[in-house]
């Protein structure tokens, strides 16, 4: 019975991934790291206050770098409180200054509780124009990106972070690099 339920849930997730593939992988509003023309896309839903997300950052970025053909789409999914929402807004706004990746990596490298002071300190250390950042954070387009990510996560049944979509596979929670690499190869081979 449990196996049938899991199989049914996996089939529903795969169908949802196919149905929402464009929004998942090709939204022009989403930050893309790695190879923008990569042959396989990994999508990560994450929160800057999620310890597992922070733990996954190093292995994930190593996989992307070592492979060289992975397109990494980052979905801001702030579910762990107001500081998470502030960090997500700041990150998307940093992208308007061409500094999403260094700001993102610096926030993911922070240890301890995230707070507003730490976010502004990282922004200053990353070389962002803070006045422009504040203005851009309030832009309705930034709100729209985050709301679209919430809707997409709901459609896919994603309830926590991190969560990864690779081909037709949805991986809830942290996963070993080898597992993600195997899913990349499976997607590359056309098997999902």
NUFI-426232 format. One record per residue: x, y, z of N, C-alpha, C, O, CB in turn; residue in one letter. Coordinates in pm, whole numbers, plus 50000, padded with zeros to 5 digits. Each point is the difference from the previous one (the first is absolute). Glycine has a CB too. Layout:
residues N
XYZXYZXYZXYZXYZA;...
end
This chain:
residues 192
500824988150000499185011950000500875012650000499765009449924498444977950196X;502825012849969500905011550007500735002049868500155011349953500124984950293X;500184992949695500725000749872499105005549890500445008049917500994972750153X;497295015249930499055005149900499775015050019499925007549903498974970050086X;501005026950137499805014150027501215008149954499855010749940498694983550255X;502665000749832501225006949958500075000649848500345010449944500844982050265X;498514996649725500024999749853498995009949944500295006949902500414968950102X;498135025150056498995009549955500445014350020499785008649915498474974850138X;502395019350061500515013450028501135003649903500045011349951499334986050292X;501524993349730501105002349905499455002749859500515008849930500984976350207X;497495007549822499395002149868499345013649992500105006849898499534968550079X;499705028850130499365013250002501055011049994499825010049930498274980750203X;503025007549939501085009949997500615001049861500275011049951500214984450291X;499754993149694500565000049864499065007049902500455007749915500774970950135X;497485018949962499025006649913500005015150024499915007849905498684971350093X;501505025050128500025014350034501275006649945499965011349953498684984150254X;502484997349799501255005549946499875002549849500455010349950500864977750229X;498075002649750499805001649856499065011849973500275008449914500094966850050X;498555025350111498995010649979500575013950025499645009549932498594974350134X;502665017550032500525013150040501455002349956500675008950051497794990450144X;502014992749709501415000549958500455014249960501075004450040498714971949883X;499415030750000500385013449953500215009550118501025006750007497694989449779X;500335004550305500115008850117501144995650091500675008450062496884996249925X;502674982650020501044994550086501405003449950500865004550076497574977049984X;501795016349812501365001049945500295012649920501165003849986498814971950009X;499015030849952500255010649902499395013750032499855008249910500264973849927X;499555020450288499495013250036501145010149989501054998250062497204991750093X;501555020449767501045010249979500355007450128501065006150009498144996549757X;499934996850334500235007250125500914992550097500485005850097497295004549873X;502474977050005500794991950093501505001449975500455000449886497654983750129X;502675016650094501464999949985500474986549946499494989550039500735027150150X;500764983949723500594987949942501505000450024500675009749965497504988849857X;502354990950238501444998550020500474988149918499204992949939500685017150295X;501414988149765500554989049922500025003749853500265011549965498904971950202X;500585006949747500035002049856498595003949952499104991750000502814991449974X;497905029549985498665004349958499474992249880498794999849976501765022850111X;500354971049838499604991949885500154985150029500094992049907500585026849941X;499374977550280500214986150038498954990749943498895004149966502185004050240X;499314979249783499094990149943499074993850104499034993249964502705002049864X;498545007050300499134995250108499815011650097500945007150034499854968649941X;497975025950071499685010650096499694993850135499194990850012499945024049804X;501534990550286499644997050139499285012450052500495011149984501504972850053X;496865014050024499275011050064500054997650150499674989050046498795014449752X;501945006750277500024998850146499055010350061500105011949972502274979750022X;496725003750089499195008550086500745000750133500324989650058497445004249825X;502515018250167500825001350120499565012050083499255008749955502674980649925X;498575010850244499765010950094501355003350063500754990950036496815002050011X;502755019949968501295004050055500174996550147501125000550051498905017849784X;498914978150235500134996050140500004984850016500044995050113498835026349953X;501084971649826499954985350004501424994450012500835001649910497044998449951X;502404993550252501334994250021500344989449897501154999049958498595005650283X;499274987449718500264989749898500325006449865500844994949925497634989350196X;500875026949848500295007149875501465004850001500714998749901496865008550079X;502844998350133501375005050012501004988549986501045001449935498175017450214X;500464969749912500874988349990500114995149856501054995349958498334998450277X;499535007449690499974995149861500715009449903500394995849891497464992950161X;502335024049984500555009849907501364995949945500215000449879498555017050243X;502164978749965501354996249955499984988149904500515001149889500385007450326X;498524980249826499964988449910499255002949869500394995249894499724990250308X;498815022249807499235003249880500845008549904500044997249880497835001750252X;502795011349920500815008649913501204992449944500405002549886498895017550248X;501274970849943501094991649949499514991349885500674998749898500415001150329X;497744994249789499424991749894499805008349873500354995649891498504990050282X;500585026349842499755008849886501325003649932500114999349877497835009950235X;503064994649968501295004049945500724988149935500515001249888499655016750287X;499894970849894500754988449949499374994349874500704995449911500024999650321X;497955005249761499304994749883500165009349880500314995449890498054993250261X;501445024249871500175010049894498825001449904499975009449920502414985950097X;496654995649990498875000649906498665000950073498954997349942502394989649894X;498725017050291498775001250080499585014650009500815008950026499824970650106X;498115022649845499365013150016499274999350133499114991750018500635012449727X;500635004650350499405000050133499055011750014500415011649992501644977250104X;496685008149925498975010450021499705000450148499704989850062499295006849706X;501105015450290499755001750142498645006450022499715010749948502754991450095X;496724991250035498665004750033499985004850144500084992050093498884992049740X;500945029150184499885005850133498684995150059498935002549944502475018249993X;498684972450177498834994150063500075002850151500254991050080499594990849740X;499945030850217500175004050141498834995550087498955006450004502375013149918X;498894969450149498924994350081500324999950149499184995550080500204990449725X;501795018950232500434999050139499995013350075500795002150092500594978749839X;497735028350030499845012250076500305012749923500434999649884500124987350311X;499225024449871500175013049934501435002849952500195006749898497955001550244X;502854986749931501395002249957500274992649868500745004749915499984998050326X;498654985749745500144992449875499425008049884500605000849893499294977550234X;498945027649896499365008049895500855012149966500155003549882497594988950196X;502835014150023500865011649976501234996049919500395006949906498805003650310X;501424978249821501194995349929499674996549855500785003049910500164988350306X;497915002349762499594996449863499795012549916500455000749885498474978250202X;500415031049969499775012649928501335006849969500215005049889497534997650225X;503164997649984501315006349981500804992849892500675006449918499325001050322X;499944979449759500754992349900499505002749859500785002449908499634979950262X;498275017449814499445002849867500335014349958500295002649883497854980950159X;501815025950054500355013949968501495001249968500385008149915497775000050236X;502714984149914501435000049970500244995949855500945004749935499594990050306X;498614996649709500114995849860499835011649905500575000049891498574977850173X;500095032249975499825011949915501285008349992500145008549912497434991950151X;503364997150030501305006649995501084990649949501195003050007498115011750183X;500274973749758500954990449945500804992650105501074994749971499065019749833X;499354985150320500784993950108499204989350075500214997950120501045023549902X;497864971949908499234989650068500924989250055499944996750119498125007949730X;502804989950067500804988550042500905003150120499984992350097499974999749668X;500845018950234500845002250118499175002850127500394995950109501385013049738X;497114998050138499155002750115499394987050053499994997550120499515025649791X;499994968849997499414987050036501024991350073499714994550105498765006949696X;502714997550143501034991450059500415005250138500234992150092500595001849678X;499275019250246500365005850129498914997250104500314996650114501015021449769X;497414983550078498914997050094499974985250036499774996550116498915022449788X;501564972649999500024985650029501194996350089499954990050072498925005649708X;502175012450217501174997450083499885005050142500824996650085500505004549710X;497675007150233499815005150136499634988750094499224991149964500075031149945X;501264978050210499644990250102499185007150108500145012150021501974974049932X;497055006450113499165005850104498715005549941499744998649880502305006850254X;497175000949951498715005549957500205011949908500855008650023498114983750191X;500245007949684500005011249907499205011450062498954997750059501274986849740X;500295027750187499245011650046500225011549902500854999449911499354993350332X;499015017649775500045011249905501385006349994500485003449891497115000850154X;503074997550071501345006050002500994991949918500815005749927498695003650298X;500444977649788500924991349925499755001149849500934999949921499184984450276X;498635016749766499665001149857500605012949943500594999949892497274987050144X;501975024350038500545012749950501525000050000500625006049912497345005650172X;502644981750014501464999250004500524992349879500965004249936498994996950315X;499424987649719500414992149883499805008249873500834999549910498574979150209X;499515028949873499755008449882501115010249983500495002149889497034994850140X;502885009550080501085009949993501324993449961500745005249916498105008850257X;501444974549888501254992949969500034994849857501084998249943499084995350296X;498685004249704499924995149861500135011649901500114997849880498434983150196X;501445031349975500175011649914498715004949938500025006849897502244985150057X;496625004750108498715004549947499725014450038500425004750106498734971949908X;500175030449900499495013450029498784998050090498954995449954501905014849822X;499294993150352498954996850098498725007849978498914994750021502885000250140X;498325017549796498785007849972499224993849885498784998450007502355022550076X;499594975749813499344993549885499434986550041498914996349957502665015549885X;499174980850241499544986950045498665001450073499064992549972503344999550046X;497525017450075498755002250074498845003149906498904994650014502435013850182X;498945000249708498955003949903499584987849918498804997549982502145026150006X;500044968949961499694988449916499284989150079499174992849943502835012649917X;498314993150267499364989850082498495002250010499244990550018502885007150111X;497465015049858498585003450011499264998749867498795002049994501795013350192X;500144981549708499394999349868498964988849993500244989150052501865020049847X;496774993550037498974989749988500494987549925499504989150023498805029049982X;502674983649907500544988549926500694990150093499954987949978500345026749820X;500364990650306500674991350098498944991950076500154987950020501785028750004X;497014990250018498904993250068499404989349910499704989050045499815031850088X;500334982449740499394990649905500844987349985499444989149990499555030349888X;502334981950121500874988249988499814990750119499844987949984501845025749885X;498344992050250499874992050121498624993450006499884988350036501745026950084X;497344992449846498644994250001499874988949896499354989950026499745032250050X;501534979749808499984989549898500704987450050499564988849972500415028749847X;501124984350257500724988450056499144992750102500024987750005502165024249957X;497084995550120499084993650096498954991749926499744988550036500635030450128X;499044987049733498964992849925500584987549933499384989450002499415032349958X;502394979649982500644988749933500334988950101499774988249973501175027449853X;499594988350289500314990150103498734992750044500024987850019501925026250059X;496984993349936498734993850040499544990149892499554988950031499825031850101X;500734983449742499584991249890500844987349995499514989449960499765030749911X;501994980850171500904988549997499994992050131500634989550010500795023149829X;497864992450259499954993250129501255002050084500304991950088498244991449807X;502195027550080501215003050077499585007450127499335010349994502104991049795X;498974993150324499605005850128501185004750084499805006550103498224978749890X;503195011649966501175003750078501195002849911499934998949877499224987450311X;501955017349876501235003149927501144991650058499984996550118499205027049832X;501804973449967500015002349856499124989849930499634989650056502685020049960X;497364993549861499314990649912500605002149861500225011349957497604988850181X;502444988949794500645000449869499114993449896499364989950026502905009950083X;497735006149773499354993949884501084997949895500695009449960497045001550089X;502414976649908500994996549898499304990649903499654988850037502345013950123X;497825001749717499284991849904498604997350051499255009450028502894980149895X;497494997950089498684996450051500044995750146499054993950049500324999349722X;501725010050298500154996150140499875012350091500555010749971500934970049962X;497805017450174499875010150103500654994350126499644989250046498205020549854X;503134997650154500754995350117499715009550116500545011150004501294978749849X;497345005950242499765008450118501124998050101500374988750031497135010049932X;503025012250088501034999250103501404999149943500214999149879498144990150266X;502615010949947501404999049962500264986149942499384990150040501295026650139X;500254982849728500354987249936501504999949974500605010549976497104987549916X;502904990450113501434999249969500275004749856499184998349911501084982650253X;500915024949819500405004749868499914988749896499585002349887501955014550221X;498854971249932499994988649908498584997149950499804996349884502214994250233X;497025011049973498604997849960499585010449897499394996649898500104993550329X;500835022549798499665010649904500724997749867499415001849894500245014450296X;501624979849816500774997349878499364988649921499955000449877502165007650236X;497404981849958499334988949933498735004549930499704995549889501254989050280X;498295024349895498785005249938500325008949879499265000049902499594999050322X;502255008449785500435008149885500324990849884499595002649886501345015350267X;499814971349874500354990649893498774993349942499914998049879502304998050230X;496855000549977498774993649954499235009749909499494996049895500404989950317X;500025026849828499325010049916500765001949868499385001449894499755010350313X;502174988449801500845001749880499804988349904500015001849878501695011250256X;498134975149921499824988149919498574998649947499704990849924502114998450208X;497325020049911498624999749951499094991050082498864997449960502045007149816X;499594990850337499204991050081499265006950112499494993450091502114989349853X;498345030350051499265006750108500765011250046499575007150091499354972649977X;
end
